[in-house]
Amino acid sequence: MAYKLVEEQLKEATSGKGFAPSVSEGASPWYMNYDAGYGDSFRTLKREMDQVYAQYCDQLAYLPRKKEELIRESRSKLLTMLLLLCSPLIFAGITRVFMGLGEASGLFGLFYIIAVVLQSIGSIVCIFFLLPGAVRNYFNCRYRQHKLGKEAHGSLDRYTEINFADEEHFLTEKIAEYDRFYERAVREDLEHIRNTADRPDENVIDLSDQLSPEQESILSYMRSLSQMQDVQAKIGAERKEAGPASVLVGLGILVAVLAFMIIL
């Protein structure tokens, strides 16, 4: 049961032998520092907040690298698409080189024949079977790049598709919120706030096991900050690599081209 004692009475009661250990001169009695567990809760939540704060800082520092990864992926897929598109010219160039070498020396004649065969087969495979998938991969990457590069949304909910601007804005605001609380904690010494609720007299020491509304408010706010919120743009969320379907598409295109050539 909660109770209160007047400071002078408590001093007299604790001065008797066997009741409590003596207090050295200049030190504060134990009951002057009683906070109903508020200090322990504060320090525990502060450690949890520090961990979450560090994670947010790391996430913000990694964001530019994540953007660069998507740019590199887009460039790589574009290069692959262009190489496949130009593969007939590349094979033709290789064949031309071996043809020149074969004219200079009969030793390269065999390589020229192999190059001619590979030119036909390689061009068909690259253009009709590999190129459709490469085109699909590239435009899928460009779509994700465009989608993640949009401006930040006005508000976020569970249905919002987070982009880079959303993530950066959220992290910047969150980190600033933590910084403001840390500054306030130092300025107002929030760790050592005592329960002064309903205290009619400054000499009354509150030894109840209840926290004051101010203490509850601080701890509640710290609990909210100790919970990590997963707000991040995922560059691979809608990545769709080409599969067997693209090969069938290429086969269909090849059949259509052959049929058109036969008709002509």
PyMOL commands that set and color helices and strands:
alter all, ss='L'
color gray80, all
select helices_A, chain A and resi 7-13+30-33+38-85+87-104+106-148+164-188+190-192+213-225+244-263
alter helices_A, ss='H'
color red, helices_A
select strands_A, chain A and resi 4-6+204-206
alter strands_A, ss='S'
color yellow, strands_A
deselect
rebuild
show_as cartoon
